[in-house]
Amino acid sequence: MKEHVARKRFGQNFLVDQGIIGAIVSAINPQRGDTVVEIGPGLGAITRPLLDRVDHLHVVEIDRDLIARLKKQYPRERMTIHEGDALAFDFATIGGKLHLVGNLPYNISTPLLFHLADYAESVYDMHFMLQKEVVERMVATPGDADFGRMSVMLQYRFHLEWLIDVPPESFDPAPKVQSAVVRLIPKDVAELNAKNHDKFAQIVRIAFAQRRKMLRNTLKGTLSDADFAELGIDQTARPEDLTVEDYVRIANHLS
Ligand code: SAM
């Protein structure tokens, strides 16, 4: 088959390190009948070992040349190819209890994580390779400079676990950044205590829109002095000083 030239615009850095590939597939630990969905199968580095372990695999790929290769390599009974943009893909159409996996294109990883968070109810677990800096933001704790909107929104909905550090040499072409593999497991619905999810998301968005500002400025018009006092939240705090639970309490106070 003709050699594929990696496309920068699709964030193509193909995994070539067999040790890392093996560690990722072991972490995913797929079982025969699982519904596994790989985002961006590319040249099949993770796809092939996954297919050794599951009966059928769903993949979502945007690059037409790669789609053509996949069609030649794998029969339809083994693989369903969803052609197009994962950012616009409705994952719930595949079904429930999804095991989502992927060495994600770094250029769209943040919007993609927010998109995927919307499907938490259809998801069993997710394992993703991301830029290490993104994983740092995902798992950051209050007070960390990295603690931001993404940390709050993902930690509210998922249990997160940093699994494997991956150096640039594990890819071809090598990216300029370090990478890491992270696991996300949706929390039980009973654990989600925001009364109104949209309100919660809105408060988090407003608070972090100007992250250098104190909450009394960013949430002016949303929380009165009395509200701050009732909630026991310091008006001079900055958005990264509050916990996920604090944001839930603010949203519930207003709901
Ligand atoms: N899984 C392969 C591997 O590990 O070697 C490829 C990983 S590469 C970092 C990212 C893959 O995602 C590429 O195959 C790329 O074409 C695909 N991709 C990029 N943007 C996409 C999008 N918006 N929707 C679906 N796939 C996309």
Boltz pocket constraint, residues with backbone or C-beta under 6 A from the ligand:
constraints:
  - pocket:
      binder: B
      contacts: [[A, 9], [A, 10], [A, 11], [A, 12], [A, 13], [A, 14], [A, 15], [A, 16], [A, 39], [A, 40], [A, 41], [A, 42], [A, 43], [A, 44], [A, 45], [A, 46], [A, 60], [A, 61], [A, 62], [A, 63], [A, 66], [A, 84], [A, 85], [A, 86], [A, 87], [A, 102], [A, 103], [A, 104], [A, 105], [A, 106], [A, 108]]
      max_distance: 6.0
